[in-house]
Amino acid sequence: MQNDRYPKIHVRSKNELAKHLADRKFTAEQGLELINDVTKNFDLYWKDHKKLSKPLEEKWVRDASFTRLGTLLKMVNQKVLAPYDHMVPNFVFGGLSKRSHKMAVAHLLGVKRGRVLLKLDIRRFYEQISKERVEHFFATRADCGKVGARMFANLACVQFGAKDQPQPHATIARGFSTSSRLAVWCNLDTFMRLEWLIQKELKGKDPRIAIYVDDIGITASRVSKEEMMALYPKIKKILERDKNQPLPLNDKKTKIIFHAGDTYSIEGKYEGKRGFEHLGIQMNRNDLTLGTKTRWKRAEITHLLKTKKAGHIGLKKARKSLQRYKAFIES
């Protein structure tokens, strides 16, 4: 794979990182003190987010907010990683500047009619990305050398499992501000191979792919259910058999959906009409609107406002928030 598609960060030591973080209000000396403190007290500055974590699914959200680690991670994310967002291919969204879930779905609309959608879900995405993989990215792709790469990996990763029951291996920390961008860079070669496959197999059918964190959407025009089913094993092979960074798919969440809403499992079993939706957004012929769940929620709030006292502040705020979201999606 070509190295020219990767950012050249060139941070090989704590001192060089401190210089990257410095600006008019924050000196390199302050940066170095922050880095040294976080390095020394790393485990004191993060915890498991009890409400957002899903232990039964082996997903733990790590919380470093309002700590010096959280401050450092935000600075690294904004000043070291974010400046290279423009280098990420235009079919990758999520955790990147000016690349929202709405843009991901709009990208899938394509220009030809008769669209068919293949929805894929990567199982435990962040937990699949090892600390070694992060270190490899910084060392060999971003030109940070072994010392700088190890420093970044130590900041971005934690031991797998609950904090009070850590497992031997470490992975990207779900919830850290650097995680989404690093997940993209660590898997970019795989994502590129996937995009090449889609363009080759669906050539002439206006193929589109949109990767948004762990959700992958693939659309094409006038494609049969059987064609999508035949494509799936090839996609699965690229994602799951990568010797450096396998990304297993959740077969239960894999769906083939036609524009009329007819939905099939990857085995071809009919599952009824679910609406032509991706990432919670309804995809019409030429535009977008709210997905089914959000529309139901909006209708429920409207009903409650009619039955409760007119001054119910919480419901009014929720409705106003949904109205703003609707305007954003449909604009």
TAPERA-V67450 format. One record per residue. N is the residue number from 1. RES is the residue in one letter. SS is DSSP state (@ for helix, = for strand, . for the rest). Layout:
# TAPERA-V67450
((N RES SS) (N RES SS))
This chain:
# TAPERA-V67450
((1 M .) (2 Q .) (3 N @) (4 D @) (5 R @) (6 Y .) (7 P .) (8 K .) (9 I .) (10 H .) (11 V .) (12 R .) (13 S .) (14 K @) (15 N @) (16 E @) (17 L @) (18 A @) (19 K @) (20 H @) (21 L @) (22 A .) (23 D =) (24 R .) (25 K .) (26 F =) (27 T .) (28 A @) (29 E @) (30 Q @) (31 G @) (32 L @) (33 E @) (34 L @) (35 I @) (36 N @) (37 D @) (38 V @) (39 T @) (40 K @) (41 N .) (42 F @) (43 D @) (44 L @) (45 Y @) (46 W .) (47 K =) (48 D =) (49 H .) (50 K .) (51 K .) (52 L .) (53 S .) (54 K =) (55 P @) (56 L @) (57 E @) (58 E .) (59 K =) (60 W .) (61 V .) (62 R =) (63 D =) (64 A .) (65 S .) (66 F .) (67 T .) (68 R @) (69 L @) (70 G @) (71 T @) (72 L @) (73 L @) (74 K @) (75 M @) (76 V @) (77 N @) (78 Q @) (79 K @) (80 V @) (81 L @) (82 A @) (83 P @) (84 Y @) (85 D @) (86 H @) (87 M @) (88 V .) (89 P .) (90 N .) (91 F .) (92 V =) (93 F =) (94 G .) (95 G .) (96 L .) (97 S .) (98 K .) (99 R .) (100 S .) (101 H @) (102 K @) (103 M @) (104 A @) (105 V @) (106 A @) (107 H @) (108 L @) (109 L .) (110 G .) (111 V .) (112 K .) (113 R .) (114 G .) (115 R =) (116 V =) (117 L =) (118 L =) (119 K =) (120 L =) (121 D =) (122 I =) (123 R .) (124 R .) (125 F @) (126 Y @) (127 E @) (128 Q @) (129 I .) (130 S =) (131 K @) (132 E @) (133 R @) (134 V @) (135 E @) (136 H @) (137 F @) (138 F @) (139 A @) (140 T @) (141 R @) (142 A .) (143 D .) (144 C .) (145 G @) (146 K @) (147 V @) (148 G @) (149 A @) (150 R @) (151 M @) (152 F @) (153 A @) (154 N @) (155 L @) (156 A @) (157 C =) (158 V =) (159 Q =) (160 F .) (161 G .) (162 A .) (163 K @) (164 D @) (165 Q @) (166 P .) (167 Q .) (168 P .) (169 H .) (170 A =) (171 T =) (172 I =) (173 A .) (174 R .) (175 G .) (176 F .) (177 S .) (178 T .) (179 S @) (180 S @) (181 R @) (182 L @) (183 A @) (184 V @) (185 W @) (186 C @) (187 N .) (188 L @) (189 D @) (190 T @) (191 F @) (192 M @) (193 R @) (194 L @) (195 E @) (196 W @) (197 L @) (198 I @) (199 Q @) (200 K @) (201 E @) (202 L .) (203 K .) (204 G .) (205 K .) (206 D .) (207 P .) (208 R =) (209 I =) (210 A =) (211 I =) (212 Y =) (213 V .) (214 D .) (215 D =) (216 I =) (217 G =) (218 I =) (219 T =) (220 A =) (221 S =) (222 R .) (223 V .) (224 S .) (225 K @) (226 E @) (227 E @) (228 M @) (229 M @) (230 A @) (231 L @) (232 Y @) (233 P @) (234 K @) (235 I @) (236 K @) (237 K @) (238 I @) (239 L @) (240 E @) (241 R .) (242 D .) (243 K .) (244 N .) (245 Q .) (246 P .) (247 L .) (248 P .) (249 L =) (250 N .) (251 D @) (252 K @) (253 K @) (254 T .) (255 K =) (256 I =) (257 I =) (258 F =) (259 H .) (260 A .) (261 G .) (262 D =) (263 T =) (264 Y =) (265 S =) (266 I .) (267 E .) (268 G .) (269 K .) (270 Y =) (271 E =) (272 G =) (273 K =) (274 R .) (275 G .) (276 F .) (277 E =) (278 H =) (279 L .) (280 G .) (281 I =) (282 Q =) (283 M =) (284 N .) (285 R .) (286 N .) (287 D .) (288 L =) (289 T =) (290 L =) (291 G .) (292 T @) (293 K @) (294 T @) (295 R @) (296 W @) (297 K @) (298 R @) (299 A @) (300 E @) (301 I @) (302 T @) (303 H @) (304 L @) (305 L @) (306 K @) (307 T @) (308 K .) (309 K .) (310 A .) (311 G .) (312 H .) (313 I @) (314 G @) (315 L @) (316 K @) (317 K @) (318 A @) (319 R @) (320 K @) (321 S @) (322 L @) (323 Q @) (324 R @) (325 Y @) (326 K @) (327 A @) (328 F @) (329 I @) (330 E @) (331 S .))
